[in-house]
Amino acid sequence: MNNLHVKTGDTVILLTGKYEDKFDSKGDRKTGKVVEVSPKENKVIVEGINMITKHVKPTRMGEKGGIIKTEAPVYACKVQLVCPKCGKPTRVGHVVEDGKKLRVCKKCGKSFE
């Protein structure tokens, strides 16, 4: 099983792909929260990034079909974690303190947990 540098609930930015040049209202790169992590496939699903349209057929009586938008998985190597303390995209380091393995920001040195 692969260990990933991101976990569910982390804020990330996309490094490559068609959403890498999308910016928010402040001019910063578009960020999103990790909704789901799939370590076996080495992929993550990020909220608001890599949106696809899907044609859905009604399966039951009274249910509506149509075109829905949903997030598609992205390879984990294409996203970078945003430090909640300094607010910059950063790499992740690991430090063992009191018998616990903590993730640490490589830029400011603060712990994520």
N, C-alpha and C positions, 0 to 999 in steps of 0.2 A: 504494500500500500504506500502511496506517495504522500509525503508531507508537504502541505502547501503553505505559502507565506501569508495567506489571507484566511480569515474566518468569517462566518456568517455575522453580519452586522457591521463589518468594517467599511469605512469610506475609501473608495478607490477612484483613480482616473484611468482612462484608457490610453495606452501608449501608441498603439498602431491600429489601423483600420479606418473605416469610413467615419467613425465618430470621434477620432482623435483631434480634429480641428473644430469641434463644436465648442462654443464658449457660452457662458451664462451672461446675465445682464451686467455683471461687474467686470467682464473681460477675462475672467479666469477660465481655465479649462473646465469642461463639464464633469462633475463628479456624481457618483451614485453609490448607494449602499449595496453590499453583497447580500442577495436574497437567499441563495442556495450555493453550496459547495459540493462538487463531485470529485473526490480525490482519485478515484479509480480511472476516470476519464481525463483528469487533470484540467477540469473546466469549472467555471463559476458563472452564475447568473447575476447580473448587475441591474438594479432597478433603473429604468429609463435609458439604458444603453443597449444597442444592438436590437432594436425593435423590429419585429417582422409582422406581416399580416398573414392571417390564417383564415381559410374558408371553412366554416363550421356548419355541418348539416344538423338539423334538429333530430335528436335521437328519440325523444318521447313526445307523446301527444301534448300539445300546449306549450312546448319548448320552442324558443326562437332560434333560428339559425342566422347566418350572416357572416360578415367579415369582422374579425376581432384582431386587436393588436396585442402582442405578447412579447416578452423578452426571450431571446435565444441565448444559449450558452456561448461563452467566450473562453478561449484558452487562458489559464491562470497566468502564464508568462507574459501576456499582453496587458495586464493591469498592474498598477503600482499603488501601494498603500499610501494614504494621506495621513500624516501624523496629526492626531487631535490636539496636541499641545502647540506645535509650531505652525501647523497648517500647510506644510510643504510636502510634496511627494517625496517619499524616502524609501530607502532599502531597510530591510529588517535584520536586526542582529538578535542573538539569543544570549541571555545571561542567567546563571543559576544562582538564586538567592533563597536561603532558608529551605533548601531542598525542592524548590519550585523553579521550573524553567519559564522565564519571562521573555516576551518579545520586547525589543528595545529599538527606538528610532536611532538610525545611524547619524542623523544630522544634529539633533539636540541631546540625545542620550537619555531621554525620558522613557519610562515604561508605558506600554499600551494598556496593560491591565490595571 
